[in-house]
Amino acid sequence: MATSFVFNRVNLNGIPCIEVASITESTTAAVYNFNASPAVTPRFSGLIAVRVDETPTTTTLPVSFNVPSIAGTTIALTTFGGAAVTGADLEEGIHLVFYDRFNGILQLLV
């Protein structure tokens, strides 16, 4: 009896690094905007090192990432358990996130 194992290949060329270009705040979310990255394409799935150099003025808003080269739209940043990450959770520094393109999920790991 043959068994098919479906697996995804992630981070084939290493872990890409992206940096916050700006933050746009509204009444419902803080959107972290990034420039397009050649290492993070629409077919990308895996770990991303994210450099955050600024924080939103309102730290209670949920955080979304706008990375034009992966989704073409904003993606809500969540914890591993699925809770929304707020500006207070995302301090300045380097963070590790995981992008699951098959399910459209972006999770903060560290």
GROMACS elastic network, one bead per residue, 0.5 to 0.9 nm:
[ bonds ]
;  ai    aj funct       b0    kb
    8    45     6  0.83665   500
    9    12     6  0.68342   500
    9    45     6  0.79224   500
    9    46     6  0.83824   500
   10    13     6  0.87092   500
   10    14     6  0.88840   500
   10    44     6  0.75103   500
   10    45     6  0.56084   500
   10    47     6  0.77507   500
   11    14     6  0.51522   500
   11    15     6  0.57892   500
   11    16     6  0.80294   500
   11    44     6  0.79131   500
   11    45     6  0.71332   500
   11    46     6  0.55886   500
   11    47     6  0.66985   500
   11    48     6  0.87508   500
   12    15     6  0.82707   500
   13    16     6  0.81564   500
   13    39     6  0.82905   500
   14    47     6  0.88158   500
   15    39     6  0.86730   500
   15    46     6  0.79409   500
   15    47     6  0.59457   500
   15    48     6  0.56978   500
   15    49     6  0.67151   500
   16    37     6  0.85850   500
   16    39     6  0.59224   500
   16    40     6  0.68456   500
   16    47     6  0.75110   500
   16    48     6  0.53506   500
   16    49     6  0.61763   500
   16    50     6  0.85641   500
   17    37     6  0.87329   500
   17    39     6  0.83060   500
   17    40     6  0.88577   500
   17    48     6  0.59411   500
   17    50     6  0.58147   500
   17    51     6  0.74041   500
   18    34     6  0.71342   500
   18    35     6  0.79517   500
   18    36     6  0.88297   500
   18    37     6  0.72432   500
   18    40     6  0.87292   500
   18    48     6  0.73566   500
   18    49     6  0.63873   500
   18    50     6  0.51154   500
   18    51     6  0.62461   500
   19    33     6  0.87692   500
   19    34     6  0.63321   500
   19    35     6  0.78059   500
   19    49     6  0.85112   500
   19    50     6  0.57296   500
   19    52     6  0.63052   500
   19    53     6  0.79187   500
   20    23     6  0.75503   500
   20    32     6  0.62277   500
   20    33     6  0.58588   500
   20    34     6  0.50586   500
   20    35     6  0.77725   500
   20    50     6  0.75023   500
   20    51     6  0.63252   500
   20    52     6  0.55828   500
   20    53     6  0.68789   500
   20    54     6  0.79282   500
   21    32     6  0.75542   500
   21    33     6  0.55859   500
   21    34     6  0.50552   500
   21    35     6  0.64672   500
   21    52     6  0.88891   500
   21    53     6  0.88179   500
   22    31     6  0.83764   500
   22    32     6  0.60979   500
   22    33     6  0.52158   500
   22    34     6  0.71073   500
   22    54     6  0.80963   500
   23    30     6  0.66422   500
   23    31     6  0.55420   500
   23    33     6  0.58221   500
   23    34     6  0.89855   500
   23    54     6  0.79664   500
   23    55     6  0.77297   500
   23    56     6  0.66414   500
   24    29     6  0.83307   500
   24    30     6  0.58362   500
   24    31     6  0.50527   500
   24    32     6  0.65228   500
   24    33     6  0.73573   500
   24    56     6  0.80840   500
   25    28     6  0.79131   500
   25    29     6  0.60486   500
   25    31     6  0.61617   500
   25    32     6  0.86981   500
   25    56     6  0.71749   500
   25    57     6  0.82300   500
   25    58     6  0.79994   500
   25    61     6  0.84503   500
   26    29     6  0.55031   500
   26    30     6  0.64200   500
   26    31     6  0.82025   500
   26    61     6  0.86617   500
   27    30     6  0.83788   500
   27    61     6  0.78721   500
   28    61     6  0.64750   500
   28    62     6  0.73327   500
   29    60     6  0.88560   500
   29    61     6  0.50717   500
   29    62     6  0.50706   500
   29    63     6  0.58436   500
   29    64     6  0.68534   500
   29    86     6  0.86466   500
   30    56     6  0.67021   500
   30    58     6  0.80173   500
   30    59     6  0.83829   500
   30    61     6  0.59123   500
   30    62     6  0.61635   500
   30    64     6  0.62447   500
   30    65     6  0.85400   500
   30    86     6  0.81156   500
   30    87     6  0.71925   500
   31    56     6  0.89005   500
   31    62     6  0.85158   500
   31    63     6  0.58651   500
   31    65     6  0.56162   500
   31    66     6  0.65925   500
   31    74     6  0.75595   500
   31    75     6  0.89774   500
   31    76     6  0.87868   500
   32    52     6  0.89350   500
   32    56     6  0.88636   500
   32    63     6  0.72025   500
   32    64     6  0.61956   500
   32    66     6  0.60280   500
   32    67     6  0.84489   500
   32    74     6  0.88437   500
   33    64     6  0.86856   500
   33    65     6  0.61696   500
   33    67     6  0.64658   500
   33    68     6  0.85456   500
   33    74     6  0.87511   500
   34    37     6  0.83675   500
   34    65     6  0.76286   500
   34    66     6  0.61006   500
   34    67     6  0.51874   500
   34    68     6  0.72656   500
   35    66     6  0.86960   500
   35    67     6  0.67123   500
   35    68     6  0.69521   500
   35    69     6  0.80239   500
   36    39     6  0.89038   500
   36    40     6  0.77637   500
   36    41     6  0.85790   500
   36    67     6  0.64378   500
   36    68     6  0.54321   500
   36    70     6  0.82877   500
   37    40     6  0.53283   500
   37    41     6  0.72370   500
   37    67     6  0.82344   500
   37    68     6  0.82166   500
   37    69     6  0.60984   500
   37    70     6  0.86442   500
   38    41     6  0.64245   500
   38    69     6  0.75695   500
   39    44     6  0.81584   500
   39    69     6  0.87919   500
   40    43     6  0.79626   500
   40    44     6  0.56823   500
   40    45     6  0.83431   500
   40    48     6  0.84740   500
   40    67     6  0.86221   500
   40    69     6  0.60687   500
   40    70     6  0.60550   500
   41    44     6  0.51008   500
   41    45     6  0.86903   500
   41    68     6  0.88246   500
   41    69     6  0.51353   500
   41    70     6  0.50149   500
   41    71     6  0.84208   500
   42    45     6  0.84566   500
   42    68     6  0.88588   500
   42    69     6  0.60160   500
   42    71     6  0.61280   500
   42    72     6  0.82129   500
   42   101     6  0.80491   500
   43    70     6  0.72765   500
   43   101     6  0.74861   500
   44    70     6  0.67764   500
   44    99     6  0.80234   500
   44   100     6  0.84503   500
   44   101     6  0.69424   500
   45    70     6  0.88582   500
   45    98     6  0.77505   500
   45    99     6  0.54871   500
   45   100     6  0.53784   500
   45   101     6  0.54515   500
   45   102     6  0.79766   500
   46    97     6  0.82918   500
   46    98     6  0.53808   500
   46    99     6  0.52567   500
   46   100     6  0.64565   500
   46   101     6  0.83235   500
   47    96     6  0.67905   500
   47    97     6  0.57183   500
   47    99     6  0.63636   500
   47   100     6  0.89570   500
   48    95     6  0.82685   500
   48    96     6  0.58532   500
   48    97     6  0.53470   500
   48    98     6  0.61719   500
   48    99     6  0.74216   500
   49    94     6  0.66097   500
   49    95     6  0.57583   500
   49    97     6  0.65065   500
   49    98     6  0.88944   500
   50    93     6  0.81993   500
   50    94     6  0.55507   500
   50    95     6  0.50799   500
   50    96     6  0.61518   500
   50    97     6  0.72036   500
   51    92     6  0.75981   500
   51    93     6  0.57480   500
   51    95     6  0.64178   500
   51    96     6  0.89426   500
   52    55     6  0.75467   500
   52    90     6  0.79143   500
   52    91     6  0.71956   500
   52    93     6  0.52450   500
   52    94     6  0.62614   500
   52    95     6  0.76283   500
   53    91     6  0.84457   500
   53    92     6  0.51718   500
   53    93     6  0.64524   500
   53    94     6  0.87676   500
   54    91     6  0.79086   500
   54    92     6  0.59375   500
   54    93     6  0.88294   500
   55    58     6  0.84926   500
   55    59     6  0.76915   500
   55    87     6  0.65990   500
   55    88     6  0.81802   500
   55    90     6  0.75619   500
   55    91     6  0.66340   500
   55    92     6  0.66833   500
   56    59     6  0.59723   500
   56    61     6  0.86559   500
   56    87     6  0.61636   500
   56    88     6  0.85821   500
   57    87     6  0.84230   500
   58    61     6  0.63361   500
   58    87     6  0.71076   500
   58    88     6  0.84806   500
   59    62     6  0.81965   500
   59    86     6  0.61920   500
   59    89     6  0.81360   500
   59    90     6  0.88802   500
   60    86     6  0.55782   500
   60    87     6  0.60381   500
   60    88     6  0.64854   500
   61    85     6  0.83618   500
   61    86     6  0.53471   500
   61    87     6  0.61739   500
   61    88     6  0.84740   500
   62    76     6  0.76991   500
   62    77     6  0.77890   500
   62    78     6  0.88052   500
   62    84     6  0.58034   500
   62    85     6  0.55671   500
   62    87     6  0.66253   500
   63    75     6  0.86976   500
   63    76     6  0.61857   500
   63    77     6  0.57197   500
   63    78     6  0.81726   500
   63    84     6  0.72303   500
   63    85     6  0.57080   500
   63    86     6  0.52862   500
   63    87     6  0.61656   500
   63    90     6  0.84582   500
   64    74     6  0.59869   500
   64    75     6  0.52698   500
   64    77     6  0.52780   500
   64    78     6  0.87352   500
   64    85     6  0.84317   500
   64    86     6  0.89964   500
   65    73     6  0.84044   500
   65    74     6  0.53408   500
   65    75     6  0.52729   500
   65    76     6  0.63883   500
   65    77     6  0.67075   500
   65   106     6  0.85057   500
   66    69     6  0.89693   500
   66    70     6  0.88089   500
   66    71     6  0.80186   500
   66    72     6  0.75261   500
   66    73     6  0.59814   500
   66    75     6  0.65005   500
   66    76     6  0.89957   500
   67    70     6  0.58758   500
   67    71     6  0.66541   500
   67    72     6  0.67620   500
   67    73     6  0.71827   500
   67    74     6  0.70227   500
   67    75     6  0.82670   500
   68    71     6  0.61334   500
   68    73     6  0.65755   500
   68    74     6  0.82717   500
   69    72     6  0.62811   500
   70    73     6  0.82593   500
   70   101     6  0.81945   500
   71    74     6  0.72388   500
   71    75     6  0.76455   500
   71   101     6  0.80504   500
   71   104     6  0.82097   500
   75   104     6  0.74792   500
   75   105     6  0.73328   500
   75   106     6  0.67081   500
   76    84     6  0.73373   500
   76    85     6  0.81887   500
   76   105     6  0.76029   500
   76   106     6  0.66591   500
   76   107     6  0.85411   500
   77    82     6  0.88348   500
   77    83     6  0.86312   500
   77    84     6  0.62828   500
   77    85     6  0.57673   500
   77    86     6  0.84883   500
   77    97     6  0.86791   500
   77   105     6  0.76756   500
   77   106     6  0.52180   500
   77   107     6  0.56187   500
   77   108     6  0.66159   500
   78    81     6  0.76232   500
   78    82     6  0.52823   500
   78    83     6  0.53384   500
   78    85     6  0.51313   500
   78    86     6  0.88146   500
   78   105     6  0.78297   500
   78   106     6  0.62833   500
   78   108     6  0.60431   500
   79    82     6  0.51140   500
   79    83     6  0.53058   500
   79    84     6  0.63966   500
   79    85     6  0.62301   500
   79   106     6  0.84546   500
   79   107     6  0.52962   500
   79   108     6  0.52441   500
   79   109     6  0.70437   500
   80    83     6  0.75591   500
   80   107     6  0.59002   500
   80   108     6  0.67861   500
   80   109     6  0.68817   500
   81   107     6  0.88857   500
   82    85     6  0.89023   500
   82   107     6  0.78830   500
   85    88     6  0.80524   500
   85    89     6  0.60446   500
   85    90     6  0.73928   500
   85   107     6  0.87983   500
   85   108     6  0.77435   500
   86    89     6  0.53079   500
   86    90     6  0.67788   500
   87    90     6  0.52650   500
   87    91     6  0.72953   500
   88    91     6  0.65336   500
   90    93     6  0.84765   500
   90    95     6  0.80571   500
   90   108     6  0.88785   500
   91    94     6  0.87371   500
   91    95     6  0.87969   500
   92    95     6  0.87332   500
   94   110     6  0.84216   500
   95   108     6  0.74627   500
   95   109     6  0.74786   500
   95   110     6  0.53538   500
   96   107     6  0.87025   500
   96   108     6  0.63310   500
   96   109     6  0.54736   500
   96   110     6  0.50744   500
   97   106     6  0.67633   500
   97   107     6  0.54103   500
   97   109     6  0.52791   500
   97   110     6  0.70544   500
   98   105     6  0.79879   500
   98   106     6  0.56782   500
   98   107     6  0.51978   500
   98   108     6  0.66142   500
   98   109     6  0.69904   500
   99   102     6  0.89441   500
   99   103     6  0.89059   500
   99   104     6  0.73759   500
   99   105     6  0.58671   500
   99   107     6  0.65696   500
  100   103     6  0.57019   500
  100   104     6  0.56752   500
  100   105     6  0.51069   500
  100   106     6  0.63487   500
  100   107     6  0.83667   500
  101   105     6  0.66885   500
  101   106     6  0.83747   500
  102   105     6  0.80162   500
